[in-house]
Each structure stands twice: as C-alpha cells, then as structure tokens.
Amino acid sequence: MRIVLNGQPREIDADPDKPLLWVLRDDLGLTGAKFGCGQALCGACTVHIDGEPARACQTRIADVAGRNVVTIEGVSGKVAEIVQATWTKLDVPQCGYCQSGQVMSAINLLSANRKPTDQDIDAAMTGVICRCNTYHRIRAAIHEAAKLLGA
C-alpha cells in the first residue's frame, strides 16, 4: 500500500492489520513515536494523519493507505520550529519519553489556535501523559510559542 510519509511517497509492504507504530519503528526505523500503553491512552505514539493528531499504536497501516502521515522526524514549518525551540529554551523534557507526543499535539494546537488559553491547552494536550509531571513547563512552552508566533 502507498502512504505519504513525512512528505515522501512510500510503498509499504506489511500486514494490513499491523499497527502503524510498528511499521514506523520496526519496518522504517522511525523511532520518534514511542510505545507507551498500546491502547491509545498515553499519547507517546502520537503522529499526524492528514494534519490531525492520531495514536499510531491503534491505527492499522491499512487505515492510512493513501493518506499523509507525519512523524516527529518529519515535522517542519514555522510552527514546528518555534514549538521545538521553546521546548528547548524552557527545558521542557525531563525523561523525554512522552515528548514527541507532546510536541506533535502542541504543533497541532498552535497551527489551529495561535492564542490558546490554559483551557485550550489542557483540552488539546489531554491524553498525552507525562509521567514526570512537567505539565507546567509544557503549558509555559506553548504560551511562549504562541507569543513568538505573533499571537
């Protein structure tokens, strides 16, 4: 089956029921999306499918045939650059395990809403669990990114 992965057409030869996460990690060597819970509850495996955050652990590769998939390795553009820069500037990660999911969700939020409130941030980031509890730094980085984006 064909997908567009990080802007490049790719032909994928895998069992149609295989989770996208395992295709990305095991077959294609893209390890940015992490395995956390396997039940789409923790958000560590978040990728963008046609511009929307999705949990790769519960998305079958057959479900993304013909669609555009972007992983943390392939994010680009002004919003992505600013989010990643604020993450570094504010030293957001602690252990870092959830951070690709956090960054992917933050990029999606700020692409749609350049002036998010705390409630907007909480709603957009719900389901991406940070075991180190750096939520205050995540929120601060999103607000900082919004400011840099000219919100």
C-alpha positions, 0 to 999 in steps of 0.5 A, spaced: 500 500 500 502 507 498 502 512 504 505 519 504 510 519 509 513 525 512 512 528 505 515 522 501 511 517 497 512 510 500 510 503 498 509 499 504 509 492 504 506 489 511 500 486 514 494 490 513 492 489 520 499 491 523 499 497 527 502 503 524 507 504 530 510 498 528 511 499 521 514 506 523 519 503 528 520 496 526 519 496 518 522 504 517 526 505 523 522 511 525 523 511 532 520 518 534 513 515 536 514 511 542 510 505 545 507 507 551 500 503 553 498 500 546 491 502 547 491 509 545 491 512 552 498 515 553 499 519 547 507 517 546 505 514 539 502 520 537 503 522 529 499 526 524 494 523 519 492 528 514 494 534 519 490 531 525 493 528 531 492 520 531 495 514 536 499 510 531 499 504 536 491 503 534 491 505 527 492 499 522 497 501 516 491 499 512 487 505 515 492 510 512 493 507 505 493 513 501 493 518 506 499 523 509 502 521 515 507 525 519 512 523 524 516 527 529 522 526 524 518 529 519 515 535 522 517 542 519 514 549 518 514 555 522 510 552 527 514 546 528 520 550 529 518 555 534 514 549 538 521 545 538 525 551 540 521 553 546 521 546 548 528 547 548 529 554 551 524 552 557 527 545 558 521 542 557 523 534 557 525 531 563 525 523 561 523 525 554 519 519 553 512 522 552 515 528 548 514 527 541 507 526 543 507 532 546 510 536 541 506 533 535 499 535 539 502 542 541 504 543 533 497 541 532 494 546 537 498 552 535 497 551 527 489 551 529 489 556 535 495 561 535 492 564 542 490 558 546 488 559 553 490 554 559 483 551 557 485 550 550 491 547 552 489 542 557 483 540 552 488 539 546 494 536 550 489 531 554 491 524 553 498 525 552 501 523 559 507 525 562 509 521 567 514 526 570 509 531 571 512 537 567 505 539 565 507 546 567 513 547 563 509 544 557 503 549 558 509 555 559 512 552 552 506 553 548 504 560 551 511 562 549 510 559 542 504 562 541 507 569 543 513 568 538 508 566 533 505 573 533 499 571 537 
